[in-house]
Each structure stands twice: as C-alpha cells, then as structure tokens.
C-alpha cells in the first residue's frame, strides 16, 4: 500500500468535494483529513484510528505521499486546528429501486468454449529460452564463455560492444535486512547505459512511495505500539506487533536489553533491571572478535527469550508472521560488548532442517544500528556457517524489498571480487566454481549477473562480461575500511537434532 495519495482526494478519481470546517480534538473522527506536523512541517494526513492513552488522545495518521511504514500516532498538539478539516463523505444509501435496476441490467452472456488445460511444463519457460539470442560482438573487457558442455570458462573477448543480454525481473524477496553500508553510485551496464538498479533511488522510492508490505492482511493492521525504550535508545515501531492489548494504552513500552522482557510501567521496569541477572543472550557464544560476538540460541530450549525477540523484531518487519512457535528454529544473535554486558544488534533465524536448503529464514538489524555495516556482517556470517556445513546457502524467498537490495549488494561485490581474482591468475572459472567459492547457490549467482547486465548471449553461447565501470567502482569500495567476519574465529559445528526438536510445539 503506497502512500502516493490520501483516499478521497482529487487523486483518487472522485469528483465530489469533501465538506470542510473547523474541528477540535473531541470532534475529530476517523476518516477526516487534517494538517499534521511531521518533520517540522505541516503535512496533509488522514486520521485512520483514534485511541486514548494515559497522556490523552492519540491519532493514527497516514501522511500524503508517504509510505505506510511512516504512519504514526500523534498527539492532538501536532494537529493544526486553525485550518479547516476535510470530513469524510457520507456513505451512499442503497435503495430497493437501485437493486431492481441492477437486476434488470443483467444480460445472459453467450457460452464460451472451454480451453484445453495447459500443463505446467508448457507454462514455464526456462531462463535460457528467455534470453536474448541476437548476435552481438563482445566488449574488450573480461569475458567468460560457456562451452558446449554447459560450463563457462574465462577468456578475453575481441573489440566491440556487447548487446543482447539475458534479463530477469528481480524477485520479490522474507527475512528483512537493514540498509547495509553501500555505494549510492549508479551501476552501468556493459552497453554504456545506466542500469535500472540505482541503490539510492531504489531506497528512496521504497521509503516514500513504494509498498514495503507484501502481506495484505498486515496492511490493514494499525501499528499498536507508539514508542519503545530499548536500553538508552528510543525506538518508534514501523509495523504492528502482537504484544498484549493492555500495552496499546501505554505511551511507551520498556524492553529489557538483556532478557527482552517488556513492561508498561517505568517503576516496574526499573525494579526488573535491578534484579535481572542476564548479561548476554542465553546461548552458546560461537564467535568473538574485538568488534562483535555471535550467540547460537535454540528456540526449543529458550522459548521465552526467542519469542520476545520475535515480538521485538515484528515491529520492524512487515512480512513476519512467526512470533510464537520458535521450536524448529535456531537464532544467531549478533551483539556488541560494553561494561554493562552484550547488547543485541541484530540477528538471523534459521530452520533446523530446511527442505529447500535455506540458510536464513528471517534477518534484521535493529534500527539504531542500521547503515553501519552490521547487516553485511550478518549476511556474511550466514554464508560462513553454510561453508562449514559444506552446503550452498540462500535466504528464504521471497525477500523484502530492502532485504533484496542488501543481499544483491553483498552478492555483486563478492562475485566481482572472485572474477577479478581468477582473471589475475589467468585461470578459467565457471558459475559452479563461483557458487562453491562463495557458498552461494547457482541461482543467486546467475540472478545477480543478470541484474547487473553482465550476462550476454553471443554466437550461440552464454557469456559474462565484466565492465570497467564495475571494476573501478569496486576498487573505490575496497579503499574504505570495512569490518568482516574472520572465519578462523568461528567455534561451531553443525548441530544434530532429534525429530522432536525439529517440529512445531503445538
């Protein structure tokens, strides 16, 4: 649900004007459109819901030209009652005469011949068939040629510009990732034109106009928690989270940083903090360096803690539906250390036994730590675990929009590094080799190559070109100091579970 226009205004296609008059906090009702302060400016907003908290009335506002994620509860003080309020239109009354007229208009439709059912095989089209098969001359950049046996090897192409690339629509993609630190520069394809994938424009579009909610039932659910105090940070939730109904009347919910317990009364929370004996997540520490630590937590053994983690993360994930049954999942929690203990930065969950081989079910970096490179560490750690298991990993599909951007950034950087490394050594490389070296599935490798327009079809062969633009951009990125996971410091073996530990706790 995009916030491109408020229902009932001129953009919605209705010509009947709304009634306008002055209002007060007591007469304002749902469906009204008023001027509400946001970011220091008055903005047009629709009142979607009204509730009474301990501090007074709160109004849930959907701002014009803003994404639904930016809806918020506002007090009456932020509403400009000096300007006229647009009142909702009365619903048209349905009369018996109108029903008769509609019945009279019904005309029997001529019978249509039934078409023969089409098999799934006929409906599906392979990626090879969808690729552009026009003849093209490769670019003088590094080129990877696929031989007759299907393998792709590296070679240096002749002069000329490459055209006719394989293209694939970016899949909607579960677990949501934060906006990892990345370049905002344009990515240019081998044909010299700017690629559609522009990270800065993409994120701006998602945050202001594009819909980030993929579950229609979650769109209609109004955010129930206004504010959360988590340690020394004040968090403002983005989405609905199924906390007990009594907490919706609180102006602020207090959450313990260590045990993730939640409280509505501040004195209650202060007493709890004095008695809380937990100083890190209740699991095994499997990684530690001078920057972060990782803990492995079994959802079956630590149900309460993991359920509280899911309740917390649901406030910042639009698609997440699992927040109670955590038994079949492992949680890998990333923390930073201070003299007060280990503080949760983010986490990713993983099924104990995934039928599709996914290495991530859900992933999140808490808002106060986003855009600092922590999301990249979470993604890298999930692939390091897959490498230890001897498997090819991939996040559960579909990913969220911002999650796809973060994963695509990670995939593209590592694939380009691998291609450059093999090219410097003069060795041939195949997509299977890239997949094995990075513990990524071949589908993710091919998808990334197609999105970056590095895959072409030339003279009956599938080839990969590496544009100089991407090479120079990667060299600039390498100059920035970025923290990475040291695989040698991971102390972990793939756990083995009995059948009862891999099932739901119904």
VENWO-V324242 format. One record per pair of residues at least 6 apart in sequence whose C-alpha atoms are under 7 Angstrom apart, sorted by the first residue. I is the first residue (numbers start at 1). J is the second residue. Records with the same first field share a line. If there is no record, write none. Layout:
I = J  J
//
This chain:
1 = 68  211  213  219
2 = 67  68  209  210  211
3 = 64  65  66  67  68  209
4 = 64  65  66  209
5 = 11  64  65
6 = 46  64
8 = 14
18 = 86  87  88  89
19 = 86  87
20 = 84  85  86  87
21 = 84  85  86
22 = 81  83  84  85
23 = 81  85
24 = 81
25 = 76
30 = 47  48  49  50
31 = 46  47  48  87  88
32 = 46  47  85  86  87  88
33 = 44  45  46  47  85  86  87
34 = 44  45  46  85  86
35 = 42  43  44  45  79  80
36 = 42  43  44  45  78  79  80
37 = 43  78  79
43 = 63
44 = 63  64
45 = 61  62  63  64
46 = 61  62  63
47 = 59  60  61  62
48 = 60  61  62
49 = 59  60
50 = 58  59  60
51 = 57  58  59
52 = 58  249
53 = 249  250  251
54 = 249  250  251
55 = 251
57 = 75  76
58 = 73  74  75  76
59 = 73  74  75
60 = 72  73  74
61 = 71  72  73
62 = 68  71
63 = 71
65 = 208  209
66 = 208  209
67 = 207  208  209  210  211
69 = 238  239
70 = 238
73 = 226
131 = 165  166  167
132 = 164  165  166  457
133 = 164  457
134 = 164
135 = 458  459
136 = 162  163  164  458
137 = 160  161  162
138 = 157  158  159  160  161  162
139 = 157  158  159  160  161  162
140 = 156  157  158  159  160
141 = 156  157  465  466  467  468
142 = 155  156  157  465  466
143 = 154  155  156  157  463  464  465  466
144 = 152  153  154  155  463  464  465
145 = 152  153  154  155  461  462  463  464
146 = 152  153  461  462  463
151 = 430
152 = 429  430  431
153 = 428  429  430
154 = 428  429
161 = 191
162 = 190  191
163 = 191
164 = 456  457
165 = 453  455  456  457
166 = 450  455  456  457
167 = 450  451
168 = 450  451
171 = 398
172 = 398  399  400  401
173 = 397  398  399  400  401  403  404
174 = 319  361  362  396  397  398  399  400
175 = 361  362  363  399  400  403
176 = 317  362  363  364  399  400  402  403
177 = 363  364  365  375  402  403  406
178 = 364  365  370  375  402  403
179 = 370  371  402  406
180 = 370  371  372  373  374  375  376  406
181 = 371  372  373
184 = 199  200
186 = 194  198
187 = 194  195  197  198
188 = 194  195  469
189 = 195  452  453  467
190 = 453  454  467
206 = 212
212 = 401
213 = 219  318  319
214 = 319
215 = 319
221 = 240
222 = 240
223 = 239  240
224 = 240  248
225 = 237  248
226 = 236  237  251  252
227 = 234  235  236  237  251  252  253
228 = 234  235  236  252  253  254
229 = 235  252  253  254  255
230 = 254  255  256  257
231 = 256  257
237 = 315  316
238 = 315  316
239 = 315  316  317  318
240 = 315
241 = 311  314  315
242 = 311
243 = 311
247 = 264
250 = 264
252 = 264
253 = 262  263  264
254 = 262  263  264  266  269
255 = 261  262  263
256 = 262
257 = 343
258 = 278  279  280  281  343
259 = 278  305
260 = 305  308  309
261 = 308
263 = 269
279 = 341  342
280 = 341  342
281 = 295
282 = 297
283 = 295  296  297
284 = 295  296  297
285 = 294  295  296
286 = 294  295  296  490  491  492
287 = 293  294  489  490  491
288 = 294  489
291 = 336
292 = 334  335  336
293 = 334  335  336
294 = 332  333  334  335
295 = 332  333  334
296 = 330  331  332  333
297 = 330  331  332
298 = 329  330  331
299 = 306  326  327  328  329  330  331
300 = 326  327  501
303 = 326
306 = 326
307 = 323  324  326
310 = 323
311 = 323
314 = 320
325 = 504  505
327 = 501  502  503  504  505
328 = 351  352  501  502  503  504
329 = 349  350  351  352
330 = 349  350  351  352
331 = 347  348  349  350
332 = 347  348  349
333 = 344  346  347  348
334 = 344  345  346  347
335 = 342  343  344  345
336 = 342  343  344  345
337 = 343
345 = 365  366  369
346 = 364  365  366
347 = 363  364  365
348 = 360  362  363  364
349 = 360  361  362  363
350 = 359  360  361
351 = 361
352 = 502
353 = 502
357 = 393
358 = 393  394  395  396
359 = 382  386  393  394  395
360 = 382  394  395  396
361 = 395  396
365 = 375
376 = 410
377 = 484  485
380 = 485
381 = 485
383 = 393  439
384 = 487
386 = 392  393  439
387 = 439
389 = 494
391 = 439
392 = 439  440  441
393 = 439  440  441
394 = 440  441
408 = 448
411 = 448
412 = 448
418 = 434
422 = 428  429
431 = 442
432 = 442
435 = 441  442  445
449 = 455
454 = 464  465  466
455 = 463  464  465
456 = 462  463  464
457 = 463
//
